[in-house]
Amino acid sequence: MPTATRRAAGKFVTRADFGEKWPFTVNAGSVVCDMSLVTFLSGRERYALNFPGKNGVYASVEEIRATNPAIPDTKIGLGT
């Protein structure tokens, strides 16, 4: 019996998709969900977006979080 391979599902998103709400300093990437792990893949780097990925294996999303121009010393939120 063949074994099933687990494949991460991804959604390519861009700054143009979100306008001023775009939370990253990079222009595009893929949001990838693999079981309970959610990451953002941009170029060759994968950034952890939720707790399971924040284990030191993936880069911190804080490295690419955009500054919120409306509120000094804060970052644009990652949620809706």
C-alpha positions as CSV (number, residue, x, y, z in Angstrom):
1,M,0.0,0.0,0.0
2,P,1.5,3.4,-1.0
3,T,2.1,5.9,1.8
4,A,0.6,9.3,1.6
5,T,3.0,12.2,1.4
6,R,2.3,15.3,3.5
7,R,2.4,18.4,1.3
8,A,2.2,21.9,2.7
9,A,-0.4,24.1,1.2
10,G,0.7,27.6,0.2
11,K,-0.9,30.9,-0.9
12,F,1.3,33.4,-2.8
13,V,0.5,37.0,-1.7
14,T,1.9,40.4,-2.6
15,R,2.1,43.9,-1.3
16,A,-0.4,44.9,-4.0
17,D,-2.9,42.4,-2.6
18,F,-3.0,44.2,0.8
19,G,-2.0,47.8,0.1
20,E,-1.2,49.8,3.2
21,K,-2.0,46.8,5.4
22,W,0.9,44.8,4.0
23,P,2.8,43.8,7.2
24,F,6.2,43.0,5.6
25,T,9.2,44.8,4.3
26,V,9.5,42.3,1.4
27,N,7.2,42.6,-1.6
28,A,5.9,39.1,-1.9
29,G,5.9,35.6,-0.5
30,S,3.9,32.5,0.2
31,V,2.0,31.8,3.4
32,V,2.5,28.1,4.0
33,C,0.4,25.9,6.3
34,D,1.7,22.5,7.3
35,M,-0.4,20.9,10.0
36,S,-0.3,23.4,12.8
37,L,2.8,25.2,11.5
38,V,2.3,28.5,9.6
39,T,5.2,30.1,7.9
40,F,5.9,32.9,5.4
41,L,8.3,32.0,2.6
42,S,10.1,34.8,0.8
43,G,13.1,34.2,-1.3
44,R,15.1,31.5,0.3
45,E,14.0,32.3,3.9
46,R,11.1,30.9,5.8
47,Y,9.7,32.9,8.7
48,A,7.6,31.5,11.6
49,L,4.2,33.1,11.8
50,N,2.8,31.1,14.7
51,F,4.1,29.5,17.9
52,P,5.0,26.0,16.5
53,G,7.5,27.6,14.2
54,K,9.1,29.8,16.8
55,N,11.4,27.1,17.9
56,G,14.6,28.4,16.4
57,V,14.3,26.4,13.2
58,Y,12.7,29.2,11.2
59,A,13.7,32.9,11.1
60,S,11.8,35.3,13.2
61,V,9.1,37.2,11.3
62,E,10.1,40.2,13.2
63,E,13.1,40.5,10.8
64,I,10.7,41.5,8.0
65,R,7.8,43.2,9.9
66,A,7.0,46.6,8.6
67,T,6.8,49.7,10.9
68,N,3.3,51.1,11.3
69,P,3.4,54.7,10.0
70,A,0.2,55.6,12.0
71,I,1.5,54.6,15.4
72,P,5.1,55.4,16.2
73,D,7.3,52.5,17.5
74,T,4.9,49.8,16.5
75,K,4.7,47.3,13.7
76,I,1.8,46.6,11.3
77,G,-0.3,43.8,12.7
78,L,-0.2,40.3,11.1
79,G,-3.9,39.6,11.8
80,T,-6.9,40.9,10.0
